[in-house]
């Protein structure tokens, strides 16, 4: 399996016919801002992925699946076909927010068993390395894709509730500490966290330069957090199943693969008013 991160100089050395580069820039407050930024300048050959339109199925929100429900495999396959993806290509995702958006696509590709990586440092790293930009939309020859997601890659609300009741998993919440404690809640109708969850803000995975910290440092962090529990017995969440993937990416970078995603995350958890809510520290 390919490494989860790729440096700008490594990407520059790859042949264009070996990779599919995907621009994942997205702003929750302005959903079209990422597309506008992509059209104004992106990595050469890159296609654009909208969190709302390509990496989510917003029609499923009423089902209690959170603000960014995962698309059905067939729908995601149609997106991959439009991008011209083929199994031999490594998908390289990037953004301008430390991989917070790009990690969602990385996780989705890995859940298909496909090769994928996130550009460490994103667009800024590319430009710092002397990389040029291309303007306008990129059209690629379409492909034919059959998508089958690993059923063990994610966990639904019912399974999570049972696993927590059994003490079988450690639930890791990637939101910032004030949101986790319920002191502020800018996006969802209820603040707080799932009882029993532990807090690991995804921003802690990054150094001051906006790139991922060393694998050994991240491994030490997550091993402390899991307190002896193997990574495959950890489940990751956030507000809507996006930045949780950043913690999954960090664990893979640290040599701790196998953790799962609770895709509905906080917004899905609170869709059922009968589910308990905790506030304060874990």
N, C-alpha and C positions, 0 to 999 in steps of 0.2 A: 504494500500500500504506500502511496506517495506521502511525502512529508506534508504536514498541514500548513506550513508557512513557506513562502518563497521570497527571497530578497530581490530587490529591483535588478541588481546586476545579474542574478541568475536568470530572471525572466528575460532580460535583454539577450542573453546567450542562447535562449531556446529558439528553435525554428518555429516560424509562425504556424506551420502546418501541424505542430505538436500540441498546440494549446488553443483553448477558447477563452478569451479574456472577456470578463463581464463587469461592467460598471454598475455598482449597487448603491450609488449615492441616493439618499432619500431623507426628507425632512418631514417629520410627523406633523408639524405645524403648517407645512406648505407642500402637499403631496406631489406637485408638479415641479418643484424646485430642482430635484435631482435630474429629471429629464432635461430641463433647460440647461443645467450645468454640463450634462453629457454632450448635448448638441454644440455647446460653446467650446468644448475641448475635452478629449478623452484619450486614453491610451490607443495607439494605432491598432485598428482592427477590432476594437472592443464593441460588443453589443450592450444594450441597456436592459437592466432588470429593475422593474418597479416592485417595491415591497408590496404595495396594495394590489397591483394587477397581475404580477407574474409569480410572486413568492407567497401569495395568500389567496384565499377565496372568501371575499368579504360577504358573499351571499350566505355563508354558513354561520355568521355571527349570531343569528337568532337561535341557533342550536346549542348555545351555551359553550361555544368553543373558543371564546376570547376575541380580542380585537383583531387578531391576524391569524385566522384559522388556516391550517395547512391546506393547500389545494389537493384535490383527488389525484392519484397517480396518473390517470389518463389525461387530466388537464395539464399537469406539469409536463407530461410527455409532449403535448402539443407545443408548449413553450419551447422545450428543448429542440423540437423539430424546426421551429421558426428560427431559432438561433443557429441551426446547422450543426448541432452537437452530434458527435459519434463516439462510441465507447473508447476508441483509442486516444481521444483528446483529453488532456488534463484541463479542467476548468480552473481558471485563475480569477478569483473575485477580488474586487477592491472597492474602497470608498475613501472618505476623508475624515472618518471618525474612529480611527484606530481599529477598524474591522468590525465595529458594532453591527453594521448592516450586512457586510460581506459574509460574516460568519454564518448567517442564516442560509445563504445559498451553499456555502461549504457543507453545512450539515445535511442539507437536502440531497446534495450530490453523493455524499458519503453514505447516506441511508439507502441510496440506490446501488451501492457497491461500486460507484464510479470514482475516478481519480479527480481530486480537487485540492486546491490550496488557496490560501488568502495571501495577497501581496502585503508583506509586513511593512507597515508605514504608509501603505496606500499611495494615493496620487502624489502626496508630498515627497515620499521616498523616491518615486519614479522621476520626478522633476529634479530632485537633488542629485540624482545619479546621472543627470544629463539627458533624460528621456524626452523625446518630442511628443507633441500632442496632435491629434487629428480632430477636425471639426465635422459636424454633420452626422447623420445616422449611417450606420454600417449595415448593409444588406448582405446576408450570406446565403449560399445555396441551401435550401431546406433539406432535411434528412428524415429518416424514418426511425422512430424511437418507441420502444416498448418499456415502460417503467414499472418496476415492482419494488415497493418500499420494504425494507427490513421491518417486520412486525415487532421486533425487540428494540427498535431504535427509539420509540416513543411510548408514552404511557398516558392513558386517558384518566379522567377524573375519578371514575369508579375504582379503577385499579389502584390509583394513587391513594385514595382513602383507605382501601383495604390494606395496602402495603404499610401505610403509616400506622394503622391500628395494630398491625402485626409486629411493628418495630423492625420491618425488613429492609427499609431504605433510609438513607440520609437525603433529605430534601434541601437543595441549595438554591437560594434566591439571589439573583444577580442584580437586583435593583439597588439604588443608592440607599445608604443606611437610614436617612430620614423617612423615605417612603416605606422601607421595611418596618420601621418602628411605628408607622401610622401618624407621624407628625405632620406630614404634608402628603397630598395626593393630587397631582396636577392632571391626571388622565382618567382615573377610574372613580366610580361613585362611592367607593368605600376604601378607607385606608387601613393599613395593617399588613399582616402576613398569615400564612397558613400555620396553624399551631404545630410546633415541632420543627419548623424549618430553621435553617441556619443561614446567615447572611454572608454573601461573598460578592461585593460589588464588582461588576465586570471590569471597571476602570482599574482595579488593583492588578490586573494582568499586564498592564502597560507600564513602561518606564517613562521618564520625563521627556524622552524624545518621541513619544507616541508609538513606539514599537514594543513588541512583546518582550517581556523580561526573559532572562535565561531559563532554560528548561529545568535546571536543577533547583533554582529558586522557586519556580512555580510548583514543582513537585513537592518541595518541602511544605509550601503553603497548603496545598490540597491534602496532603497526607495528614497534616495537623487537623484540618477541618473534618476529614473523614474519620479520624481517631481509630485507625486500624481497620476500618471497613474497606473492602475492595472497591475499586472504581465502578464496577458493574452493578454495585448495590447503591449507587447514588443516582438521584434524579434531579434535573436542573430546570428551574423556572425563572421567570422575570415578570414583566407586566403583560406581555402578549406573545411570548415564545420567540422573541427575536434576540435580545442580548443574552438570554440564557445560552444560546449557541456559542457565544464568545467564551463562556466558561468551559463548555465542552471542547472548544478549539484549544483553549489553554491547557486543559488536561491532556488532550492528545499530543500537543507540543511537549508536554512534560513527561510523556511516556506512560500515561495513565488512561488508555482508551477503554471504551465499553460502557461509559455512563450514558444515561438516557435523558430524553427531553420530555418534560410535561408541557406539551405545546399550548394548551389553553391558558396556562399560567394564571397570574393573579386575576386578570379580567375574566377568565373563564371560571375560576374558582368562585368568585363572588356572584356569578350569574344565578347561582342557587342560594337564596337567602337562608336556607337551612344549614348551609355549611358554616362551620365555626370560623371565627376571625380572632386573631391575637394581636395585641399591640405591645409596644415596648421592645426591649431586648429579647433575644431568643432565650 
